[in-house]
Amino acid sequence: MQFLHESLIELITETSTNLPPDVRQAMGVAVAAETPETQASQALSIIATNIDMAAEDQGPICQDTGMPTFDVHTPVGVNQIAIRKAIREAVAEATRRGKLRPNSVDSLTGKNSGDNVSEETPIIHFEQWERDEIEVKLILKGGGCENKNIQYSLPCELDHLGKAGRDLEGVRKCILHSVWQAQGQGCAPGAVGVCIGSDRAHGYLLAKQQLFRTLDDTNPVPELAKLEAGIMEEANRIGVGAMGFGGKVSLIGCKVMAANRLPASFFVSVAYDCWAYRRLGVRLDVSSGAITGWLYRDPARKVQKMAAGEGFPLSGREVVLRAPLTEAQVRALKVGDVVIVSGEMFTGRDAVHAHLMKTPPPVDLQGAVLYHCGPVMLKQGEKWTVKAAGPTTSSREEPYQATVIGRYGVRAVIGKGGMGLKTLAALKEHGAVYLNAIGGAAQFYARLIDEVLGFELLEFGIPEAMWHLRVHDFVAIVTMDSHGGSLHAEVEKATGDRLEEMQGA
């Protein structure tokens, strides 16, 4: 199978960099439906531009390329051991080329394998079929939305929705709750794959496999088709909106299946995917491994641009900042302000924050901008290049952030999805601010980085290292200020109230 390696490289590259047509169409509907000049509309403008940039430059749409998950069908007699080896080699090569971020971390030592290949990574599912061809489907689902997966055991009590029983009405409540609880941390507008029934482990697998359906298909089971359509209408009335900013579009897809269960168990498993809904597939010639056809897309059809303009539409009311920042500059900001940051910033996520709780930073963070980001980086000679650099979910840093702000003088934190009460109190006490960048917009933000000035703590792995960057015109929205204001808390309360109203109606 002389062409198998390159066929798999092409599949991985296209999946990481080029959204399929059904997802593009759904996001186009979202862009058109949103109220102009709102925060949600601004977020969708950046998302649309980012989608175009990624396709044009073959760069990762989102810096978090997730846990590569392959679903493979082979004819009887095909050597699956050889295909598994080829997939692992292709994943390693795609990582070296900067199409995937090195995301495989040893759960015992925390060491990054560096090439996405190690124990049980990538994930590969094999199944035989009676066709005389090989089918390989791939989904790249990032950690932010993976953390918003959720499983319910019915009957149960749900926030704002009350009792969910062992029937389709109870299932409906669970799915709506799953969309509500994701807020902006799951990079809304998202899509959900749902399994009703099965056991705990297999239910999650079947839910994730529902994400291989196209967004515009119709469920062959009438009861489930009705449920899917109803969820789409109701979920978009909750008002989570793009990036959790509030708005008209919270969900771009809902795909549900039912599996038999044990009499004692009634699980509803939900796989939540973000707007960067990356999944493609190929059909391969059994003898050569060459691509004979694509799933989800027609490569002969020209990719249509998503964005009407270029990125974030400016109003002239934006606040221009140059880092490092002063307390006075930060205290002047309030929730809803749009800021444009230039100057120096440092990346820092899970490993860096845990390190700073025990050890002083290797750089001066007084007045600094700290970016929750695990970029895709390529080293060319002695120079590092940023290939993708969107924000990661900030809530993971909640146990550390207040201490880091107070102890080291950080003035601005950039991330996505907001943070909790402890961080909000620290922003108020010390004079700092939380800026929400647009999740998944990894190409948009990478182009705003002029230079990699240095790095620290590279022993944590590329995503977890502290990168020292010089940026220009970095656009973000103030969603938590130094006066106790939090857009995230406001939207969570408003959407929860809306859920209750919808049940009452």
C-alpha positions in Angstrom: 0.0 0.0 0.0 2.5 2.5 -1.3 0.3 5.6 -1.0 -1.2 4.9 2.4 1.1 7.1 4.4 0.6 10.2 2.2 -3.1 9.6 2.0 -3.3 9.6 5.8 -1.2 12.8 6.0 -3.6 14.5 3.6 -6.6 13.4 5.7 -5.0 14.7 8.9 -4.0 18.0 7.3 -7.4 18.7 5.7 -9.2 17.7 8.9 -7.1 20.1 11.0 -7.2 23.0 8.6 -10.3 23.0 6.4 -13.9 22.8 7.9 -16.3 20.5 5.9 -19.1 22.2 3.9 -21.9 21.2 6.3 -20.2 22.9 9.2 -19.4 25.9 7.1 -23.0 26.2 6.0 -24.2 26.0 9.7 -21.7 28.6 10.8 -22.7 30.8 7.9 -26.3 30.6 9.1 -25.1 31.5 12.6 -23.2 34.6 11.3 -26.2 35.8 9.3 -28.7 35.2 12.2 -26.8 37.1 14.9 -27.7 40.7 15.8 -25.1 43.1 14.3 -22.6 45.0 16.5 -23.1 42.7 19.5 -20.3 40.9 21.2 -21.6 37.6 19.8 -21.6 39.1 16.3 -18.0 40.3 16.8 -16.9 36.9 17.9 -18.5 35.2 14.9 -16.8 37.7 12.6 -13.4 36.6 14.0 -14.4 33.0 13.7 -15.4 33.4 10.0 -12.1 35.1 9.2 -10.2 32.4 11.1 -11.9 29.6 9.1 -10.8 31.4 5.9 -7.2 31.9 7.1 -6.8 28.3 8.1 -8.0 27.0 4.7 -5.8 29.4 2.8 -2.6 28.7 4.7 -3.3 25.1 5.7 -2.8 26.0 9.3 -4.6 24.4 12.2 -8.1 26.0 12.7 -7.6 25.7 16.4 -4.3 25.3 18.2 -5.9 22.5 20.3 -6.0 19.7 17.7 -7.4 17.4 20.3 -6.9 13.6 20.7 -6.9 12.3 17.1 -9.7 9.7 16.9 -9.9 7.4 13.8 -12.8 5.3 12.8 -11.6 2.6 10.3 -13.6 0.1 8.2 -11.7 -2.6 6.4 -12.6 -5.5 4.2 -12.1 -9.0 5.6 -8.5 -10.0 5.2 -6.9 -6.5 5.3 -4.0 -6.3 7.7 -5.3 -4.0 10.4 -1.9 -4.1 12.2 -0.3 -2.5 9.2 -2.9 0.2 9.0 -2.6 1.0 12.7 1.2 1.4 12.3 0.7 3.6 9.3 -1.8 5.8 11.2 0.6 6.3 14.1 3.4 7.1 11.7 1.2 9.6 9.8 0.1 11.3 13.1 3.8 11.7 14.1 4.7 13.2 10.8 1.7 15.6 10.7 2.8 16.7 14.2 6.3 17.4 12.9 4.8 19.4 10.1 2.8 21.6 12.5 -0.6 20.3 11.4 -1.2 18.8 14.9 -0.1 20.1 18.3 1.8 17.6 20.4 -1.0 16.7 22.8 -0.2 13.2 24.2 0.8 13.5 27.8 1.8 10.7 30.1 -0.8 10.5 32.8 1.7 9.4 35.5 4.7 11.6 34.8 3.1 14.5 32.9 5.8 14.1 30.1 4.7 15.0 26.6 5.6 12.4 24.0 6.2 15.3 21.5 4.6 13.5 18.5 1.1 12.6 19.6 2.0 8.9 19.6 2.2 6.9 22.8 0.1 4.6 25.0 -3.4 4.5 23.5 -2.8 7.7 21.4 -4.0 8.2 18.8 -7.3 6.5 19.3 -8.1 4.0 16.6 -11.3 2.0 16.2 -11.5 -0.8 13.7 -14.5 -2.6 12.2 -14.8 -4.9 9.3 -17.3 -4.6 6.5 -18.1 -6.4 3.3 -17.1 -3.6 0.9 -14.0 -3.9 -1.2 -12.4 -0.6 0.0 -11.0 0.9 3.2 -12.8 3.9 4.9 -10.9 6.1 7.4 -12.8 8.8 9.3 -11.1 11.2 11.6 -12.4 13.6 14.2 -10.2 16.2 16.1 -12.0 17.2 19.2 -10.2 19.6 21.5 -9.8 19.5 25.3 -12.0 22.5 26.0 -15.1 20.9 24.5 -14.1 17.5 25.6 -14.2 18.8 29.2 -17.8 19.8 28.6 -18.9 16.3 27.7 -21.5 15.2 30.3 -23.4 12.1 31.3 -26.7 11.8 33.1 -28.2 8.9 35.0 -32.0 9.2 35.0 -34.0 10.0 36.9 -32.2 13.0 38.2 -32.6 16.7 39.2 -31.2 19.3 36.9 -30.4 23.0 37.6 -33.2 25.2 36.2 -35.0 22.2 34.7 -36.2 20.2 37.6 -36.8 16.5 37.5 -35.7 14.5 34.4 -37.4 11.1 34.2 -36.8 8.0 32.2 -38.5 9.1 29.0 -37.9 11.3 26.0 -39.0 14.4 28.0 -36.2 13.6 30.5 -33.7 13.1 27.7 -34.8 16.4 26.2 -34.1 18.2 29.5 -30.6 16.5 29.8 -29.6 17.7 26.3 -30.7 21.3 27.0 -28.8 21.2 30.2 -25.7 20.0 28.4 -25.8 23.0 26.1 -26.5 25.4 29.0 -23.6 24.1 31.2 -21.1 24.4 28.4 -21.5 28.2 28.2 -18.4 29.8 26.5 -16.1 27.2 27.9 -17.1 24.8 25.1 -16.5 27.4 22.3 -20.2 27.9 21.4 -21.9 27.7 19.1 -21.3 23.9 19.4 -22.8 20.6 18.4 -23.9 17.7 20.5 -23.8 13.9 19.8 -26.1 12.0 22.1 -26.6 8.4 23.1 -29.7 7.4 25.0 -29.0 4.2 26.9 -26.1 1.6 26.7 -23.7 1.5 29.6 -21.5 4.3 30.9 -18.4 3.6 28.8 -20.0 2.5 25.5 -22.6 5.3 25.8 -19.9 7.9 25.5 -18.3 6.2 22.5 -21.7 6.0 20.7 -22.3 9.7 21.5 -19.0 10.7 20.0 -19.7 8.6 16.9 -22.9 10.6 16.3 -20.6 13.5 15.5 -19.6 11.7 12.4 -23.1 12.4 11.0 -23.6 15.4 8.7 -25.3 18.4 10.3 -27.9 18.5 7.6 -29.0 14.9 7.7 -32.4 13.6 9.0 -32.6 11.0 11.7 -34.3 7.8 10.3 -36.1 7.3 13.6 -39.1 9.6 13.6 -39.1 10.2 17.4 -35.5 11.1 17.4 -35.8 13.3 14.3 -38.5 15.2 16.2 -36.3 15.4 19.3 -33.3 16.7 17.3 -35.3 19.4 15.6 -36.9 20.5 18.9 -33.6 20.7 20.7 -32.1 22.9 17.9 -35.0 25.4 18.3 -35.0 25.4 22.1 -31.3 25.5 22.6 -31.0 28.5 20.4 -33.6 30.3 22.6 -31.6 29.8 25.8 -29.3 32.7 24.8 -25.8 31.3 25.5 -24.6 32.7 22.2 -21.2 32.6 20.5 -18.4 32.2 23.0 -21.0 32.5 25.8 -21.4 36.2 25.2 -25.2 35.9 24.9 -26.8 35.7 21.5 -29.1 34.0 19.1 -27.1 30.9 18.2 -25.8 28.5 20.8 -26.0 25.2 18.9 -25.3 24.3 15.2 -26.1 20.6 15.4 -27.9 17.9 17.5 -27.5 14.2 16.6 -29.1 11.5 18.8 -29.2 7.7 18.8 -30.7 5.2 21.1 -29.1 1.9 22.3 -30.5 -0.8 24.5 -29.7 -0.6 28.2 -29.8 -2.6 31.4 -33.1 -2.4 33.3 -31.4 -0.8 36.2 -29.6 1.9 34.2 -30.8 4.8 32.1 -27.8 6.9 30.9 -27.9 9.9 28.6 -24.3 10.5 27.3 -23.5 13.8 25.6 -20.4 14.5 23.5 -20.1 18.3 23.1 -18.1 19.6 20.2 -17.1 23.2 19.5 -17.7 25.4 16.5 -14.3 24.2 15.1 -16.1 20.9 14.3 -13.2 19.1 12.5 -14.1 15.7 11.0 -13.4 14.3 7.6 -13.0 10.9 5.9 -11.5 9.2 3.0 -12.1 6.0 1.0 -8.9 4.2 0.1 -7.9 1.7 -2.6 -7.3 -1.7 -0.9 -4.2 -2.5 -2.9 -2.4 0.9 -3.1 -3.8 3.0 -0.2 -4.5 5.8 -2.6 -7.5 8.1 -1.9 -10.4 7.2 -4.2 -13.0 9.5 -2.6 -13.6 12.0 0.2 -16.4 11.9 2.8 -18.2 15.2 3.8 -16.6 17.2 1.0 -16.0 17.4 -2.7 -12.4 18.4 -3.3 -13.3 19.6 -6.8 -15.6 22.2 -5.4 -14.0 25.5 -4.6 -14.0 26.5 -0.9 -16.2 29.5 -0.4 -15.0 32.3 1.8 -16.8 32.6 5.1 -16.0 36.2 6.1 -17.6 39.2 4.5 -14.9 41.5 5.9 -11.6 41.0 7.7 -11.9 39.9 11.2 -13.1 42.0 14.1 -15.2 45.0 12.9 -13.8 48.1 14.7 -16.0 50.9 15.9 -13.4 53.5 16.9 -14.4 53.1 20.6 -11.8 50.4 21.3 -9.3 51.0 24.1 -5.7 50.8 22.9 -3.2 49.3 25.4 0.5 48.7 25.3 2.0 46.1 27.6 3.3 46.1 30.3 0.2 47.6 31.9 -0.4 49.9 34.8 -3.0 49.6 37.5 -4.6 52.9 36.4 -5.0 51.6 32.8 -6.7 48.4 34.1 -9.0 50.2 36.6 -10.3 52.4 33.8 -11.7 49.3 32.0 -15.1 47.8 32.5 -17.1 44.8 31.2 -17.9 45.2 27.6 -14.9 47.3 26.6 -13.1 46.1 23.5 -9.3 46.4 23.9 -6.5 46.3 21.4 -3.2 45.1 23.0 0.2 45.6 21.6 3.6 44.9 23.2 4.8 41.8 25.1 2.9 39.0 26.6 3.6 35.6 28.1 1.7 32.3 27.6 0.9 30.2 30.6 -1.6 27.4 31.2 -2.0 24.4 33.5 1.6 23.4 34.1 2.9 27.0 34.4 0.2 28.0 36.9 0.9 24.9 39.1 4.6 25.7 38.9 4.1 29.3 39.9 2.3 28.2 43.1 5.6 26.7 44.3 8.3 28.6 42.4 8.8 32.3 41.4 8.4 32.9 37.7 11.5 32.7 35.5 10.5 36.2 34.1 9.2 39.5 35.5 5.4 39.4 35.5 4.9 42.8 37.1 2.3 44.6 34.8 2.4 41.6 32.5 -0.3 40.2 30.2 -0.6 36.4 30.8 -2.2 34.5 27.9 -3.9 31.2 28.6 -2.7 29.6 25.4 -0.9 26.4 24.3 0.3 27.3 20.8 1.4 25.2 17.9 5.1 25.9 17.4 7.6 24.9 14.8 11.3 25.3 15.2 13.1 26.2 12.0 16.9 26.3 12.6 17.2 28.3 15.8 14.0 30.2 15.3 10.6 29.4 16.7 7.5 30.2 14.6 3.9 30.4 15.9 1.6 28.3 13.7 -1.5 28.6 15.8 -2.3 30.5 19.0 -5.9 30.8 20.2 -6.9 30.9 23.8 -7.6 27.8 26.0 -10.4 27.4 28.6 -9.5 29.6 31.6 -11.6 27.8 34.2 -8.9 25.2 34.7 -6.6 27.9 36.2 -9.2 29.0 38.8 -7.3 27.2 41.6 -4.2 29.2 40.9 -5.1 32.5 39.2 -5.8 34.7 42.2 -2.5 33.7 43.8 -0.5 34.4 40.6 -2.2 37.8 40.2 -1.6 38.9 43.8 1.9 37.4 44.2 3.5 38.5 40.9 1.6 41.6 39.8 -0.1 40.3 36.6 -2.4 43.0 35.3 -4.3 41.2 32.5 -5.2 37.6 31.9 -6.4 36.6 28.4 -8.3 33.3 27.9 -11.8 32.1 27.0 -14.9 31.1 28.9 -14.3 33.3 32.0 -13.2 32.4 35.5 -14.7 32.1 39.0 -15.4 34.1 42.1 -11.9 33.7 43.6 -10.3 35.2 40.5 -12.9 37.9 40.3 -12.1 39.0 43.8 -8.4 39.1 43.0 -9.0 41.3 40.0 -10.8 43.7 42.2 -8.3 43.6 45.1 -5.2 43.9 43.0 -6.3 45.9 40.0 -6.3 43.4 37.2 -8.6 42.4 34.3 -9.8 39.3 32.4 -9.9 39.6 28.6 -11.8 37.1 26.6 -10.3 36.2 23.2 -12.2 34.2 20.7 -11.8 30.4 21.3 -10.6 28.4 18.3 -9.4 31.5 16.4 -5.9 30.2 16.3 -4.9 31.5 12.8 -6.4 34.9 13.5 -4.4 35.4 16.7 -1.2 33.8 15.3 -1.0 36.5 12.6 -1.0 39.1 15.4 2.2 37.7 16.9 5.2 39.5 15.5 8.0 37.6 17.2 8.9 34.8 19.6 11.2 36.6 22.0 12.0 33.6 24.1 10.7 30.7 26.1 10.9 29.2 29.6 9.9 25.8 31.1 10.1 24.0 27.8 10.5 20.8 29.8 6.8 20.9 30.3 6.2 20.4 26.6 5.4 22.8 23.8 1.8 23.5 24.7 2.6 23.9 28.5 5.8 26.0 28.1 5.9 29.7 28.9 6.4 31.5 25.5 7.5 35.2 25.5 5.8 36.9 22.5 5.6 40.3 20.9 2.1 41.1 19.5 0.3 43.9 17.7 -3.4 44.8 17.7 -4.4 41.8 19.7 -8.2 42.1 20.0 -10.2 40.9 23.1 -13.2 41.8 25.1 -13.3 42.8 28.8 -15.5 40.2 30.4 -14.3 40.4 34.0 -13.2 43.8 35.3 -11.5 45.2 38.5 -14.9 46.5 39.8 -16.5 43.1 40.4 -18.3 42.9 37.0 -18.5 39.5 35.1 -20.2 39.0 31.8 -19.9 35.3 32.3 -21.8 35.3 35.6 -24.5 37.6 34.0 -25.0 35.3 31.0 -25.0 32.1 33.1 -27.7 33.6 35.3 -29.8 35.0 32.5 -29.6 31.8 30.5 -30.6 29.8 33.6 -33.5 32.0 34.1 -34.5 31.6 30.5 -34.4 27.8 30.9 -36.8 28.0 33.8 -39.1 30.3 31.8 -39.2 27.9 28.9 -40.2 25.0 31.2 -42.9 27.2 32.7 -44.2 28.1 29.3 
